């Protein structure tokens, strides 16, 4: 585990401004998303909105080992695509009943903002509504645990208990949240599920402390925790093709408890373009 960076009081406003621009982009999207729109058009709207906000995508061109540079301004993940969907990952326009998770990452004045939210296009099934409601409530419940002195494992315990024990859905294994700041990814890793052994999640025992910036992000599916991914390609899918959703907030741990820097996402409509 690397050193966990802590934000200074002087930088809180800058981090908040970056996070606020993520919320602004999501607001623009909810006014535009609808049937007939292609993911390429969605991505161009993200790029145009970021430009107007004097920000830029921190996803475009991002690289991880054994993968090409990420080719889009946003992660656009439809239906069974869990995360990392690209502008070219769906070969048709959006249609009524689709569920799209939009992950926006920005760089603004050297600080990162990174948050995802899920929307249904024009209408949604009962199953989609239940899964989306579960995702939103799970992140709310989990964030309550992010208080000074509380270990990160309590985030996972709260989220997993609600999603899997109480609601009957599944959390995706192997994916989770992360620290961030002036870089998109930093320690600690924030798993959404409890570890089976100490080596599985070394950061589980890390206690929250004031100044931590965490991007926390439950990823849920109807009936699986497993994923599939084509070699050297970005999109990650549920391994059984079942519907998935993704919710992510930027959270600052303060002496008084968690402060959600991307507050306002939960006020956006679940169904858009109707």
C-alpha positions in Angstrom: 0.0 0.0 0.0 1.4 3.4 -1.0 1.2 6.5 1.1 -2.3 7.9 1.2 -2.3 11.6 0.2 -4.2 14.0 2.4 -5.6 17.3 1.2 -4.8 20.5 3.0 -7.4 23.0 4.1 -6.1 25.4 1.5 -6.9 23.0 -1.4 -10.4 22.0 -0.4 -12.0 24.8 -2.5 -10.0 23.7 -5.6 -11.0 20.1 -5.2 -14.6 21.1 -4.7 -14.5 23.2 -7.8 -13.3 20.2 -9.9 -16.0 18.0 -8.4 -18.6 20.6 -9.1 -17.8 20.6 -12.7 -18.5 16.9 -12.9 -22.0 17.6 -11.5 -22.4 20.4 -14.1 -21.6 18.0 -16.9 -24.1 15.5 -15.6 -26.8 18.2 -15.4 -26.2 19.1 -19.1 -26.4 15.4 -20.1 -29.8 14.8 -18.4 -31.3 17.6 -20.5 -30.0 16.0 -23.7 -30.0 12.2 -23.3 -32.8 10.4 -25.1 -33.7 7.8 -27.7 -31.8 8.1 -31.0 -28.7 9.6 -29.5 -25.5 7.7 -30.2 -22.7 7.3 -27.7 -20.5 9.3 -30.0 -22.9 12.2 -29.7 -23.0 11.8 -26.0 -19.2 11.9 -25.8 -19.0 15.0 -28.0 -21.5 16.7 -25.7 -19.3 15.9 -22.7 -16.3 17.3 -24.5 -18.1 20.5 -25.5 -19.5 21.0 -22.0 -16.1 20.5 -20.4 -14.6 23.1 -22.8 -17.2 25.6 -21.7 -16.3 24.9 -18.1 -12.6 25.5 -18.8 -12.0 21.9 -17.8 -10.8 18.8 -19.7 -11.4 15.1 -19.5 -8.9 13.2 -17.4 -10.1 10.0 -19.1 -9.2 10.8 -22.7 -5.8 9.2 -23.4 -5.6 7.5 -20.0 -3.5 4.4 -20.0 -3.1 1.3 -17.8 -0.8 -1.7 -18.4 -1.7 -3.9 -21.4 -4.4 -1.6 -22.6 -4.5 1.1 -25.3 -5.1 4.7 -24.3 -8.7 5.4 -23.4 -10.3 6.8 -26.6 -13.3 8.8 -25.2 -13.9 11.8 -23.0 -16.3 9.9 -20.8 -17.0 6.3 -19.8 -20.4 5.4 -21.4 -21.6 2.0 -20.2 -25.0 0.7 -21.5 -27.0 -2.2 -19.9 -24.7 -5.1 -19.3 -21.6 -3.0 -19.7 -20.5 -2.3 -16.1 -17.8 0.3 -16.6 -15.3 1.7 -19.1 -17.6 1.8 -22.1 -16.3 3.9 -24.9 -18.0 6.1 -27.5 -17.6 3.2 -30.0 -18.8 0.4 -27.6 -22.4 0.4 -28.7 -23.1 0.0 -32.5 -26.6 1.5 -32.4 -28.3 4.6 -31.0 -29.8 4.6 -27.5 -33.3 3.3 -27.3 -36.2 3.5 -24.8 -35.5 1.2 -21.9 -31.7 1.3 -22.2 -29.8 2.0 -18.9 -26.6 4.0 -19.3 -24.0 4.7 -16.6 -22.0 7.9 -17.4 -18.7 8.3 -15.6 -17.2 11.8 -15.9 -13.6 12.6 -15.0 -12.3 16.1 -15.2 -9.2 18.0 -14.6 -9.7 21.6 -13.5 -6.9 23.8 -12.3 -4.8 20.7 -11.6 -7.4 18.9 -9.5 -9.5 15.9 -10.4 -13.2 15.4 -10.2 -14.6 11.9 -10.9 -18.1 10.7 -10.5 -20.6 8.4 -12.2 -24.4 8.2 -12.3 -26.9 5.9 -14.0 -29.9 6.9 -16.2 -32.7 5.1 -17.9 -33.6 6.3 -21.4 -37.3 7.3 -21.7 -38.6 4.4 -19.6 -37.4 1.7 -17.4 -38.4 -1.8 -16.3 -39.3 -2.7 -12.8 -36.1 -4.6 -12.5 -34.1 -1.6 -13.6 -35.9 0.7 -11.2 -35.1 -1.6 -8.3 -31.5 -2.0 -9.3 -31.0 1.8 -9.7 -32.7 2.5 -6.3 -30.5 -0.1 -4.7 -27.4 1.5 -6.2 -28.3 5.0 -5.0 -29.2 3.8 -1.5 -26.0 1.7 -1.2 -23.7 4.6 -1.9 -25.6 6.8 0.6 -25.4 4.1 3.3 -21.7 3.4 2.6 -20.7 7.1 2.7 -22.1 7.3 6.2 -19.3 5.1 7.3 -16.5 7.4 6.0 -15.8 9.1 9.3 -12.5 9.6 11.1 -11.3 6.5 12.8 -13.6 4.2 10.9 -11.9 1.5 8.8 -12.6 1.2 5.1 -13.8 -2.3 5.6 -16.9 -0.8 7.3 -17.8 0.9 4.0 -17.7 -2.5 2.3 -19.7 -4.1 5.1 -22.4 -1.6 4.9 -22.6 -1.6 1.1 -22.5 -5.4 0.7 -25.0 -6.1 3.5 -27.5 -3.7 1.8 -27.0 -4.8 -1.8 -26.6 -8.6 -1.4 -28.2 -9.6 1.9 -31.1 -7.1 2.1 -31.8 -6.4 -1.6 -30.8 -9.6 -3.4 -28.5 -8.0 -6.0 -24.8 -8.6 -6.6 -21.8 -6.4 -6.3 -19.2 -6.7 -9.0 -16.0 -8.4 -7.8 -12.5 -7.0 -8.5 -13.6 -3.4 -9.1 -13.9 -0.6 -6.6 -13.2 3.0 -5.6 -9.9 4.8 -5.0 -8.2 7.8 -3.6 -7.6 10.7 -5.9 -6.6 14.4 -5.8 -4.2 15.8 -8.3 -4.0 12.3 -9.9 -7.0 10.2 -11.0 -5.9 7.2 -9.0 -4.2 7.1 -5.7 -4.2 4.9 -2.6 -6.3 3.5 -1.0 -8.3 1.0 -3.0 -11.9 0.9 -1.7 -13.5 -2.5 -2.3 -17.3 -2.8 -2.3 -17.2 -6.3 -0.8 -15.6 -7.8 2.2 -12.3 -9.6 1.7 -12.0 -13.4 2.1 -8.5 -13.0 3.5 -6.2 -10.1 4.5 -4.1 -10.4 1.3 -7.2 -9.8 -0.9 -7.7 -6.2 0.2 -4.6 -4.8 2.1 -6.3 -1.4 2.5 -9.3 -2.9 4.3 -7.9 -1.9 7.8 -7.0 1.6 6.8 -8.8 4.1 9.0 -10.4 7.2 7.5 -8.8 10.4 8.5 -9.5 14.1 7.8 -8.1 15.2 4.5 -8.7 11.9 2.6 -10.3 12.3 -0.8 -12.1 9.1 -1.9 -14.0 8.3 -5.1 -16.4 5.6 -3.9 -18.3 3.6 -6.5 -20.6 0.6 -6.0 -21.1 -1.3 -9.2 -24.1 -3.6 -9.1 -25.7 -6.3 -11.3 -28.9 -8.1 -11.2 -27.5 -11.7 -11.0 -23.7 -11.8 -11.1 -20.6 -10.5 -9.5 -18.5 -11.7 -12.3 -17.1 -9.8 -15.3 -15.9 -10.4 -18.8 -13.6 -8.3 -21.0 -12.2 -8.7 -24.4 -8.4 -8.7 -24.6 -6.9 -5.2 -25.0 -10.3 -3.5 -25.0 -11.7 -1.2 -22.3 -15.3 -2.1 -21.8 -16.1 -4.5 -18.9 -19.3 -6.5 -19.0 -21.3 -8.7 -16.6 -20.3 -12.3 -17.3 -24.0 -13.4 -17.7 -25.2 -10.4 -19.6 -27.4 -9.1 -16.8 -28.2 -5.5 -16.3 -25.7 -3.4 -14.3 -25.6 0.1 -12.7 -22.8 2.3 -11.4 -22.9 5.2 -8.9 -19.8 7.2 -7.8 -19.3 10.2 -5.6 -16.3 12.2 -4.6 -16.1 12.3 -0.8 -13.8 14.4 1.5 -13.3 12.9 5.0 -13.5 15.8 7.5 -13.2 16.0 11.2 -17.0 16.2 11.3 -17.6 13.3 8.9 -18.0 12.7 5.2 -18.5 15.7 2.9 -19.8 14.8 -0.6 -18.1 17.0 -3.1 -20.3 15.8 -5.9 -23.6 16.4 -4.0 -26.4 17.2 -6.4 -26.1 14.1 -8.5 -28.8 12.3 -6.4 -31.2 15.1 -7.4 -30.9 14.4 -11.1 -33.7 12.5 -12.8 -33.4 8.7 -13.0 -35.4 8.6 -16.3 -34.3 11.0 -19.1 -35.5 11.8 -22.6 -39.0 10.7 -22.0 
